[in-house]
């Protein structure tokens, strides 16, 4: 949730302030928790915890290397996870890409732009959903306490999931 005057009485979002608030936190994130809920047969539900190593790329982007463990609700063995993400802060948006296939083969996931998400709240919302096959990934970023939450809504022929990635300062 981005508040503290970033939405005026007419419901207009201060886009520059919203982008700067997120950018400032990106550089200091160190912890991650994940909550996955599924209303589909995929059964992708459970919780995870991990650490985030932040590095700054020469082009100004912020790279996250996430490492942790995910435990499925159904009792399956815990799984180790590793994600490589690149956050590129631009004047009016933040672009998120995954880099699991290497730095030169990044895949753009979402372009986040400031938008009102509640009566007095601003957040960053994915302008277009990311498509992976027949599945659609819609993202919303909300500032929260000492970090931010990235909420993904995943829908498709066999998917109906909500993934919450809670990033916090180290």
NURO-380921 format. One record per residue: residue in one letter; y, z, x of N, C-alpha, C in turn. Coordinates in steps of 0.2 Angstrom, whole numbers, plus 5000, padded with zeros to 4 digits. Each point is the difference from the previous one (the first is absolute). Example, Ala and Ser with C-alpha at 12.3 -4.5 7.8 and 13.67 -1.06 7.14 Angstrom:
% NURO-380921
A497250395066500650004996500650005004/S500549964998500650015004500550034996/
This chain:
% NURO-380921
X499450005004500650004996500650005004/X500549955000500650005003500550024995/X500350065002500650024995500650025004/X500350064999500650025003500549955000/X500249974994500649965000499849935001/X499449985001499849935001500049954994/X500050044994500149964994500650034996/X500549964999500650024997499950014992/X500550024997500050024993499949944996/X500149945002499849944997499349975001/X499650045004499449985002499949955006/X500649995003500049955006499750045006/X499649975004499750025006500449995006/X500150045004500449995007499449975004/X500049945001499449975003500050025008/X500649995003500150025007499850075001/X500250054996499850075001499250015000/X499749964995499350014999499649975006/X500249945002499749975006500050055006/X500650025001500150055006499650064999/X500050034994499650065000499349995001/X499749944998499349995002499949985007/X500449965003500049985007500050065005/X500450054998500150065004499350045000/X499750004995499450044999499449965003/X500049945000499449965003499950015007/X500650015004499950025007499850065002/X499950054995499850075001499350024997/X499749954997499450024996499450025005/X499650044998499550025005499350024996/X500150014994499450024996499949964994/X499449994997499849964995499550034995/X500150004994499450024995500049944995/X499449994998499849954995499750034994/X500249974994499650024994499849934997/X499449994998499849944997499750024993/X500249974995499850014993499749934998/X499550004996499749934998499850014993/X500249954995499850004994499549944999/X499849975005499549945000499350025003/X499649955000499350015002500050015008/X500549985003500050005008499950075002/X500250054996499950075002500450025006/X500549975002500450015006500550064998/X499750065001500450064999499850055005/X500550045002499950055005500650025003/X500050045006500650025004499949995007/X500549995003500049995008500650045003/X499950015006500550035004500049975007/X500649995003500049985007500750015003/X500049975006500650005004500349935001/X500750005001500349935001500450005006/X499849955005500450005006500549944999/X500650025001500649954999500249985007/X500149935000500349975006500549954997/X500549995005500649954998499949935004/X499949954996499949935003500749985003/X499949955004500649975004500549974995/X499749974994500449974995500350054995/X500050065001500250054996499650034994/X499449974999499550024995499750075002/X499750034995499750065002499349994998/X499650025005499249994999499750074999/X499650004995499650064999499249985002/X499750055003499350005001499750064997/X499749994994499750054996499350015002/X499850065001499350025002499850064996/X499450004996499850064997499350004997/X499950044995499450004996500150004993/X499649964996500050004993499350024997/X500150054995499450024997500049984993/X499549964998499949984993499850054995/X500250004994499950054995499350004998/X499649955001499350004998499550035006/X500350035005499650035005499749965005/X500249945000499849965006500250025007/X499749985005500350035007500749985001/X500350045003500849995002500049945004/X500549964999500149945004500650015004/X500049985006500649995005500449944998/X500750015000500449944998500549995006/X500249945001500549985004500449954997/X500750005000500449954997500649995005/X500249945001500549985004500549974996/X500650034999500649974996500649995003/X500449954998500649995003500650004994/X500550045001500550014996500649965003/X500349954997500649975002500650014996/X500550045002500650024996500549945001/X500249984994500549955000500650024996/X500549975000500650024996499950024993/X499649964996499950024993499350014998/X499650015005499350014998499650025006/X499450034999499550025005499449964999/X499749965005499449964999499450045003/X499550004997499450045003499449945001/X499750005006499549965001499450045003/X499449984999499450035004499949965006/X499750035005499949965006499350025002/X499550004996499350025002499749955003/X500249945000499749945004500449995006/X500450045002500450005007500749984999/X500550025005500749994999500249934998/X499749955002500249934999499749984993/X499650034997499749984994500250054994/X500650025000500250054994500049964993/X499850044995500049984994500650044996/X500549964997500550034996499750034994/X500150064999499750034993500650014995/X500650025002500550014994500750005003/X500449974996500750015002500350054995/X500350065003500250054995500850005000/X500250004994500850004999500250064996/X500550035001500350064996500049984993/X499850054996500049994992500050064997/X500350014994500050064996499350014997/X499750065001499350014998499950054995/X500650034998500050064996500850014997/X500150044996500750014997500550015006/X499850045005500550025005499749995007/X499449965000499749995007500049925002/X500050005006499949935003499450005005/X499749945001499550005004500049935003/X499549985004499949935002499449974996/X500149954997499449974996499949935003/X499349985000499849945002500249944995/X500449955003500249954996499549964997/X499549985004499449964998499450045002/X499550004995499450035002499649965006/X499750045004499649975005499349984997/X499849945001499449974998499550005005/X499450024998499450005005499449974995/X499949945001499549974995500350004993/X499650034995500250014993500450064999/X500050055005500350065000500850005001/X500450044996500750015001500150075002/X500450015006500250065002500850014999/X500250044996500750024999500250065003/X500650015003500150055004500750034998/X500150075000500650044999500050055006/X500650015003500150055005500550054997/X499850065001500550064997500150055006/X500650025001500150055005499750064997/X499750055004499850064997500050055006/X500350064998500150055005500149985007/X499550015005500249985007499649945002/X500049954995499749945002500149954994/X499549964998500049954995499349994997/X499949984994499449984997500049924999/X499549975002499949934998499450004995/X500249974994499550004995499949934998/X499349985001499749944999499750004993/X500149954996499649994994499649935001/X499450015000499649945001499649984994/X500149944998499749974994499649945001/X499549984997499649945001499450004995/X499649955000499449994996499650065001/X499950035006499550065000500450065003/X500750005000500350065003500650024995/X500050075000500650034996500150075004/X500449995005500050065004500750025002/X500150065002500750035002499950035006/X500349985006500050035006500650035002/X500050065002500650045002500050025007/X500449975004500050025007500750045001/X499850065002500650055001500150015008/X500649975002500250015007500550055001/X499850055005500450065001500250005007/X500650045002500250005006499550055004/X500049985007499550045004500250075001/
